[in-house]
Amino acid sequence: MYAGICIALLPVLIFRDYTPSNELRYLSIADEALRSHNFFTFTNHGVPYADKPPLYLWIVMLCRMIAGKHLMWLLSLFSLIPALLTAEVMDRWTCNELKPAPRLSGSIVLLTGGLFLGLAVTLRMDMLMTLFIVLALRSFWRMYTDMTTNRVERWLFPVWVFMAIFSKGPVGILMPLLSTTVFLFISGRIRDFFRYWGWRTWIPLLALCGLWFGAVYAEGGYEYLDNLLFHQTVDRAVKASEHVRPFYYYLITFWYSMAPWSLLVAAALGGMFMPRFSRGSMMCYFLTVSITTFVMLSCSSSKLPVYLVPIFPFLSYATVMYLARVGSTRLLRAAVAVPSGVLVLALPAMLVLTAQPKTAWLFDWWLIVASALLSATGILVLCLLYCRIGRGDRVDLSLRAFATGMLLAIFTAGWATPQLNASIGYGEICRAARTEARSQGTTDICTWRVKRSENMDVYLGRDVRIIPDDSVPSPQVTRGVVIITKTKHLKALDAARCDTVVGGYAVVSLGNND
């Protein structure tokens, strides 16, 4: 399973460009930190950046120092490897609860879920935090089930919690703290709270946090520390200025975040809460972690789909525990059949899209073949579910077939990544701008009405000048300057010579038509 995931994602790991919204920003921040020799306080083009703890930025900086440049495949390993390790931890954790076949199904549901699989190749710190949270909650479980024989977990528990905090922030402690507290209350052992959250936990945890905060204060002063501890935690949770969503936001995003398994997970959750169903202690623990975290994140004013990722391991394995107990029921087969039916439509949908003028850019034979593989997979899974093909549990067999077809399609579609990069990132348009700038004998490259263009310095090797959106560049002011803008804004530029078009962006020169 792990080898299949790695092979399927290999073309994307090698060929994909960085996305402008976050990935390019992390690279720019890391470059700036290396130049200024800062390791605990960061800036993004001179503006303090206290949004994230330093662990992931340290990884980006280290990879930059080792390789001499930013390499997508190298940086992606720090998302892919934590994703695989998370699945391995969950697999070993449940080895006494599940047989090998259901555990494989748990890995399939977890690793091929849409958002989880996508984040496995995305340059973000969410996978690192998820891994450390899973390790922390497993340490708690080992202490809960046998305190005397797992004394080492007493010391590992605060280390995992700190690493989760150090990866992304307060969710790293809030999720383990609230989940375990609620579980102790439900199981009637709330009086044992300080056996797990006692001095052996708090002293190492506070000591490690104290060292971190002390280094931040020494390097960045009180204002940066206040920004890190309060503005990026309390303010974003209570009165966020970005990503403000209603309370029910995750009830909507769940359906596509866990696709194609969201219907299966929802059906299993419904079955687990039926009055006559007897839940084991581990299943109850996984459900408590998932539901408590879901409610906690829903109460925060700042919401993004990626914030739900730490509960996916527990939802996935709780689902397969239920499947192992009840087998292939009619409802569970339907929950797999619906996304399989959608897969059948993949090839017709791709042919329709490539025939439309606005989406004709999707035409690529690799994508056509990948769509055909998805359609064939959908047909095969439906046959496994309803035609009694093969031996064994029908839902289990269909999950394996579904995952195999998906991974084959992802591997095939990955070879089209170089043709899609123009729509993914700024690498190609920046290279075109540098070529045009050299031909004009200038190094002055500007951007106009391009989102997040300040981080193009990763490609250009120098800061980019941003022309305000509300002003229109004139030939007199920008003569001899290379401008990057969107093609839809070309009509607003008088006397513009369009030198290169890459995707939806263009390199233009003003006042050089002679």
ABEGO torsion letter per residue (X at the ends): XAAAAAAAAAAAAAABBBBAAAAAAAAAAAAAAAAAGBAABBBBGGBBBAABBAAAAAAAAAAAAAAGBBBAAAAAAAAAAAAAAAAAAAAAAAAAABBAAAAAAAAAAAAABAAAAAAAABBBAAAAAAAAAAAAAAAAAAAAABAAAAAAAAAAAAAAAAAAAAAAEAAAAAAAAAAAAAAAAAAGAAAAAAAAABAAAAAAAAAAAAAAAAAAAAAAEAAAAAAAAAAAAAAAAABBABGBBBAAAAAAAAAAAAOAAAAAAAAAAAAAABAABBBBAAAAAAAAAAAAAAAAAAABABBBAAAAAAAAAAAAAAAAAAAAAAEBBAAAAAAAAAAAAAAAAAAAAAAAAAABAAAAAABBAAAAAAAAAAAAAAAAAAAAAAAGBEBEBAAAAAAAAAAAAAAAAAAAAAAAAAAAAAAABAAAAAAAAAAAAAAAGBABBBBBGBBGAAAAAAAAGBBBBBBBAABBBBAAAABGBBBBBBAAAAAABBGBBBABBBEABBBBBBGAAX
